[in-house]
Amino acid sequence: MQRIEIKDLQKTYSTYADKQITVCGWARTIRDSKNIAFIELNDGAFKSVQIVVEKGKIANYDEIVKQNVGASFCVAGKLILTPTAQQPFEINAENIQLLGESATDYPLQKKRHTIEFLRTMPTIRARGNLFNAVFRIRSVSAFAIHKYFNERNFVYVHTPIITSNDCEGAGDMFQVTTLDLNKVASSGKVDYGKDFFGTKVSLTVSGQLHEECLTHAFGKTYTFGPTFRAEKSNTTRHAAEFWMMEPEICFCDINELMDNEEEMIKYVINYVMKECPDELEFLNKFVDTGLIARLKNIVENKFVRLTYTDAIKMLEKVKDRFTFPVKWGVDLQSEHERYLTEEVYKKPVFLTDYPKDIKAFYMRLNDDGKTVAAVDLLVPGIGELIGGSQREERLDKLLDRIHELNLKEEDYSWYLDTRRYGTNVHSGYGLGFERLVMYLTGISNIRDVELYPRTVGSIQN
């Protein structure tokens, strides 16, 4: 069968007026009025197409109209323009083939369901408008990221998922092993020499350190893939498995890095607004009525650049309103970040020059000896969206920091080679992709922008 996809048909339907076409899809609704029926057919496009089924034309009419929502069909018929109706065209069926029946307990019978209800059925929730829109935007925004970096001569690299290094130094990593844990428990000791790799290894929390090696060969790289954190944080913004996009750029300082971040974010938002207008309109109506206005505000305004020290001074003036205490040296919480972005500036804020004690070892030490050239991009509604820094390119300073944090120099000997052989000013950042999708859709829980979310104490399928 030579079928036309509904999304393509919606763009070019006028060229098919009064012509025979074939479409396939799943029934969103089936309405029978004895001699005529109407099927809302969807093949994955955000908008469905109406199929008009006349009993006098369809030999298997009775079989078709008794099917349940969710059944799949192949429909051949004539496209009829309907300029005065809600939809611009419909298809008058001449032949309908039942491809797959749907059981009577198909869960998406109603037009509206709560997000919490839909979260219990990840296998089919994307068939409804809400998650169809969310996962379409996820797909389009991922493509936009690749498009942006490809157009700017970045090399896309694939870094290891299994690693013996903890990039962030946090220690909250998932261990990978082939050892029999029952035997380990009974013996009371672990012999990593008998493990698959002969040493302790984990799932990666970031591809950055490995990526930097290739960055010093190509000049500009990015990696985009799954990362893992065993952090027992059961919030709406944290998941144990998520995707990170991490660019690294040689001959680039922190100011140029912020330029890249701002340009990239605006590029992706503009691309999604261009390619997904129907999805955004739906989300703006049913999920977040301020979504489109907020996205336009992002692309039309310059991001604020603010030092951590100045931000602390600002927050201390209203410290009584926060649950978490505010003072110089503490890591900012979501409530602090959202106050700055939503109430003070009402747009994204670059927060720079954090205390070195709350940041990773590889960030460049500032001249004051107390802060590092770190930068976080904070956005309204989410808080931190991107974390990055100018990397410490000076070998002696980097070694001092490694020793200061009691890290083992030999564990990073391969990484230090980038500072031994042609060191240069370079910078990079990590974008939490799910948080970007949350921002683009107005969805407030990370569990609703991942197909099968993995969170503390919970795994399904």
C-alpha positions in Angstrom: 0.0 0.0 0.0 1.2 3.5 -0.8 0.1 5.5 2.1 0.4 9.2 2.8 1.4 10.3 6.3 -1.1 12.6 7.9 1.5 15.2 8.9 2.5 15.5 5.2 -1.1 15.5 4.1 -1.9 18.4 6.5 0.7 20.5 4.7 -0.3 19.7 1.1 -3.9 18.6 1.3 -5.2 21.1 -1.3 -3.2 19.3 -4.0 -5.1 16.1 -3.2 -8.6 17.6 -3.5 -11.1 15.0 -4.9 -8.2 12.5 -5.4 -7.9 8.9 -4.1 -5.5 8.5 -1.2 -4.6 6.0 1.4 -3.9 6.7 5.1 -3.2 4.4 8.0 -3.5 5.0 11.8 -5.2 4.3 15.1 -8.7 5.4 16.0 -8.9 8.2 18.5 -12.7 8.1 18.4 -15.4 6.1 16.6 -18.9 7.6 16.3 -21.6 5.6 14.7 -25.0 7.0 13.5 -26.4 3.8 12.0 -25.8 4.7 8.3 -22.8 6.9 8.7 -19.8 6.9 11.1 -16.9 9.1 11.8 -13.4 7.9 12.8 -10.8 10.3 14.1 -7.7 8.7 12.7 -4.1 9.4 13.9 -0.8 8.0 12.7 1.5 9.8 15.1 0.9 13.4 13.7 -0.3 15.8 16.4 -3.5 16.5 14.6 -5.8 13.7 13.4 -7.8 13.4 10.2 -11.6 12.7 10.1 -12.7 9.7 8.2 -16.3 9.7 6.9 -17.6 6.1 6.7 -20.9 5.6 4.8 -22.6 2.2 5.2 -23.7 2.0 1.6 -20.0 2.3 0.5 -18.2 0.1 3.0 -18.9 -3.7 2.8 -17.5 -4.4 6.3 -19.2 -1.3 7.8 -20.6 -3.3 10.8 -17.2 -4.8 11.6 -15.5 -1.4 11.5 -17.9 0.6 13.6 -18.0 -1.9 16.4 -14.2 -1.6 17.0 -12.9 0.0 20.1 -10.8 3.1 20.4 -7.1 2.3 19.7 -7.9 -0.1 16.8 -5.7 0.4 13.7 -7.0 0.8 10.2 -5.9 1.3 6.6 -8.3 3.7 4.8 -8.5 4.3 1.1 -10.8 7.1 0.0 -11.3 10.5 -1.6 -10.0 13.7 0.0 -12.8 16.3 0.3 -12.1 19.9 1.1 -14.2 21.3 4.0 -13.3 25.0 4.3 -16.3 25.9 6.4 -15.8 23.1 8.9 -13.4 23.0 11.9 -11.0 20.8 9.9 -10.0 21.9 6.4 -10.5 18.5 4.8 -11.8 15.0 5.5 -11.5 11.6 3.8 -14.6 9.9 2.4 -13.8 6.3 2.8 -14.2 3.8 0.0 -12.4 0.9 1.5 -11.3 0.2 5.1 -9.1 -2.6 6.3 -9.0 -3.5 9.9 -5.3 -4.0 10.8 -5.4 -4.6 14.5 -8.2 -4.7 17.0 -8.1 -2.9 20.4 -9.3 -4.5 23.6 -12.3 -3.1 25.4 -10.2 -2.1 28.4 -8.0 0.3 26.3 -7.2 2.9 28.9 -7.4 6.1 26.8 -11.1 6.1 26.3 -11.8 9.6 27.6 -10.6 12.9 26.1 -8.9 14.0 29.3 -6.8 12.2 31.9 -4.6 13.4 34.7 -0.9 13.3 34.2 -0.6 11.1 37.3 -2.9 8.6 35.7 -1.0 8.6 32.4 2.3 8.2 34.2 1.2 4.7 35.3 1.0 3.5 31.6 4.2 4.6 29.8 3.6 2.1 27.1 0.7 4.0 25.5 0.6 7.4 27.1 2.2 9.0 24.0 -1.0 8.2 22.0 -2.8 11.1 23.7 -2.3 14.7 22.8 -0.3 15.7 25.9 2.5 13.2 25.6 2.4 13.2 21.8 3.2 16.9 22.0 5.9 16.5 24.7 7.8 13.7 23.0 7.5 15.4 19.6 9.1 18.5 21.1 11.7 16.4 22.7 12.6 14.9 19.3 12.6 18.2 17.5 14.7 20.0 20.2 17.3 17.2 20.1 17.6 17.6 16.3 17.9 21.3 16.8 20.8 20.8 19.1 22.6 18.6 16.6 21.8 21.1 13.8 23.2 24.1 15.8 26.5 22.5 16.6 26.9 20.9 13.2 26.4 24.3 11.5 29.3 25.6 13.7 31.9 23.0 12.9 31.6 21.1 16.2 32.5 17.4 16.1 30.0 15.0 17.7 31.8 12.5 19.9 30.6 9.5 21.8 32.2 9.2 25.2 32.2 6.0 27.4 29.2 5.1 29.5 31.3 2.8 31.7 34.1 4.6 33.5 36.5 4.4 36.5 36.4 8.1 37.0 34.0 10.3 38.9 33.9 13.6 36.9 32.1 15.6 39.5 33.7 14.1 42.6 30.3 13.6 44.2 30.6 9.9 44.6 26.9 9.2 43.8 27.5 6.7 41.0 25.9 3.4 40.0 28.5 0.7 40.2 28.8 -1.8 37.4 30.0 -5.3 38.3 29.8 -9.0 37.2 30.7 -10.2 40.6 28.3 -12.5 42.4 27.0 -10.1 45.1 25.7 -13.0 47.2 29.2 -14.4 47.4 30.6 -11.0 48.1 28.2 -10.6 51.0 29.0 -13.9 52.5 32.8 -13.4 52.2 32.6 -9.9 53.6 35.2 -8.5 51.0 35.3 -7.4 47.4 38.1 -8.6 45.1 37.9 -6.3 42.1 40.7 -8.2 40.5 38.1 -10.9 39.7 35.7 -8.4 38.3 35.1 -7.9 34.5 37.5 -4.9 34.2 39.8 -5.9 37.0 38.9 -2.7 38.9 36.0 -0.8 40.3 33.9 0.9 37.6 30.6 2.8 37.4 28.1 4.4 35.0 29.2 7.8 33.9 27.9 11.0 35.5 29.4 13.1 32.7 31.4 12.6 29.5 33.4 15.8 29.9 36.8 14.5 31.0 37.0 12.0 28.2 35.6 14.5 25.7 38.3 17.1 26.5 40.9 14.8 25.0 39.2 14.9 21.6 38.5 18.6 22.0 42.2 19.2 22.0 42.4 17.4 18.7 39.4 19.0 16.9 39.0 22.4 18.7 35.3 22.1 19.2 33.3 19.0 20.2 30.1 18.0 21.8 28.7 14.8 23.3 25.0 14.1 23.7 23.9 10.9 25.5 22.7 9.2 28.7 24.2 9.9 32.1 23.5 8.5 35.5 23.4 9.7 39.1 22.7 7.6 42.1 21.7 10.6 44.1 18.7 9.8 46.3 16.8 12.9 45.4 13.1 12.4 44.9 12.2 15.8 43.4 10.4 16.8 40.3 13.7 17.8 38.7 15.9 14.8 39.4 16.1 11.4 37.7 18.7 8.6 38.0 19.0 8.3 34.2 18.9 11.4 32.0 20.5 12.9 28.9 23.3 15.4 28.9 24.6 17.6 26.1 28.1 18.7 26.7 30.1 21.0 24.4 33.8 21.7 24.9 35.5 24.6 23.1 39.2 25.4 22.8 40.5 28.9 22.7 37.4 30.1 24.5 37.1 31.9 27.8 34.1 32.1 30.1 32.6 35.2 28.4 32.7 33.5 25.0 31.2 30.4 26.6 28.2 32.4 27.8 27.8 33.8 24.3 27.6 30.3 22.9 25.1 29.1 25.6 22.8 32.0 25.0 22.9 31.7 21.2 22.4 27.9 21.4 19.3 28.2 23.7 17.7 30.8 21.6 18.4 28.8 18.4 16.7 25.7 19.9 13.7 27.6 21.1 13.3 29.3 17.8 13.5 26.1 16.0 10.9 24.4 18.2 8.6 27.3 17.9 8.9 27.1 14.1 8.5 23.3 13.8 6.0 22.6 16.6 3.4 25.5 16.6 0.4 23.2 17.1 2.0 21.3 20.0 3.1 24.5 21.7 -0.4 26.0 21.3 -1.9 22.9 22.9 0.5 23.0 25.8 0.0 26.7 26.2 -3.8 26.1 26.5 -3.9 23.0 28.7 -0.6 22.9 30.6 1.0 26.3 31.0 -0.9 29.4 29.8 2.3 31.5 30.0 4.4 29.1 28.0 4.6 30.8 24.6 5.0 34.2 26.1 7.9 33.0 28.2 9.6 31.3 25.3 9.3 34.5 23.3 10.6 36.5 26.2 13.7 34.3 26.2 14.6 34.7 22.5 13.8 38.4 22.5 15.9 39.5 25.5 19.6 39.5 26.5 20.4 37.2 29.3 21.6 38.8 32.6 25.2 38.2 33.8 25.6 38.3 37.5 28.4 37.2 39.9 27.6 34.7 42.7 28.8 37.3 45.2 26.4 40.0 44.0 23.6 37.4 43.9 24.3 36.5 47.6 24.1 40.2 48.6 20.8 40.4 46.8 19.4 37.3 48.4 20.6 38.2 51.9 18.3 41.2 51.8 15.2 38.9 51.6 16.7 35.9 53.4 13.7 35.5 55.7 11.5 34.3 52.9 13.7 31.3 52.1 13.6 27.8 53.6 17.4 27.3 53.1 19.8 29.8 54.6 21.7 32.2 52.4 25.3 33.2 53.0 28.5 33.4 50.9 29.9 29.9 50.4 26.7 27.9 50.2 25.4 26.4 47.1 22.2 28.0 45.9 19.0 26.1 46.1 16.2 26.1 43.6 14.2 28.6 45.6 17.1 31.1 45.4 17.6 30.5 41.7 13.9 31.0 40.9 13.7 34.2 43.0 16.5 35.7 40.9 15.0 34.6 37.6 11.3 34.9 38.2 11.0 37.9 40.6 14.1 40.1 40.2 15.0 39.8 36.5 12.1 37.9 35.0 14.4 36.3 32.4 17.4 33.9 32.3 20.5 34.8 34.5 24.1 33.7 34.1 25.5 33.3 37.6 29.3 33.3 37.6 32.4 33.1 39.8 31.3 30.6 42.5 33.3 29.7 45.6 35.9 27.1 44.6 34.8 24.8 47.5 31.4 24.1 46.0 32.6 23.4 42.5 34.5 20.7 40.7 38.3 20.4 40.6 38.7 21.2 36.9 37.3 24.7 37.0 39.7 27.5 36.5 40.8 29.3 39.7 40.2 33.0 39.6 42.9 35.5 40.7 41.3 36.0 44.1 42.1 32.4 45.0 38.6 31.9 46.4 36.4 31.6 43.4 36.5 29.7 40.1 35.4 30.7 36.6 32.2 28.7 36.8 28.9 29.7 35.2 25.4 28.4 35.7 22.5 29.4 33.5 19.3 29.9 35.6 15.9 30.1 33.9 12.5 31.0 35.2 10.4 28.0 36.3 13.2 25.5 36.3 16.3 27.0 38.1 19.6 25.7 36.8 19.4 24.6 33.2 23.1 24.6 32.3 26.3 24.3 34.4 29.7 25.1 32.9 33.0 26.7 33.4 36.3 27.9 31.9 38.5 24.8 32.5 41.7 25.0 34.5 44.4 24.9 31.7 47.4 25.5 34.0 48.9 22.1 34.9 50.4 23.2 38.2 47.1 24.8 39.4 45.1 21.7 38.3 47.5 19.4 40.2 47.2 21.6 43.3 43.4 21.3 43.2 43.5 17.5 42.7 45.8 17.2 45.7 43.7 19.7 47.7 40.6 17.5 47.2 42.6 14.3 48.1 42.0 12.9 44.6 44.5 10.4 43.2 46.8 12.0 40.6 47.4 8.7 38.9 43.6 8.4 38.2 43.8 11.5 36.1 47.1 11.1 34.4 45.5 10.6 31.0 43.4 13.7 31.5 46.4 15.8 32.5 48.0 15.0 29.2 45.8 17.7 27.6 47.6 20.2 29.9 51.1 18.8 29.1 50.8 18.8 25.4 49.6 22.2 24.0 47.5 23.6 26.8 45.2 26.5 26.0 42.3 28.5 27.3 39.2 26.3 26.9 35.7 26.1 28.3 32.6 23.9 28.3 29.2 23.2 29.8 26.6 20.6 30.4 22.9 21.0 29.5 20.4 18.8 31.3 18.3 17.8 28.2 15.2 16.8 30.2 15.2 20.1 32.0 15.3 21.9 28.6 12.3 19.8 27.4 10.5 20.7 30.6 11.2 24.4 29.9 10.0 24.0 26.3 6.8 22.2 27.2 5.8 23.7 30.5 5.8 20.2 32.1 6.8 20.5 35.7 7.9 16.9 36.5 10.9 15.3 34.9 9.0 12.0 35.0 6.7 13.3 32.3 9.4 14.1 29.7 11.1 10.7 29.9 9.7 7.7 28.2 10.5 5.3 31.1 11.7 7.5 34.0 14.2 6.0 36.5 13.9 7.6 39.9 14.9 6.6 43.4 12.8 3.6 44.6 11.0 3.3 41.3 11.6 1.6 38.0 8.9 0.4 35.6 9.6 -1.8 32.5 
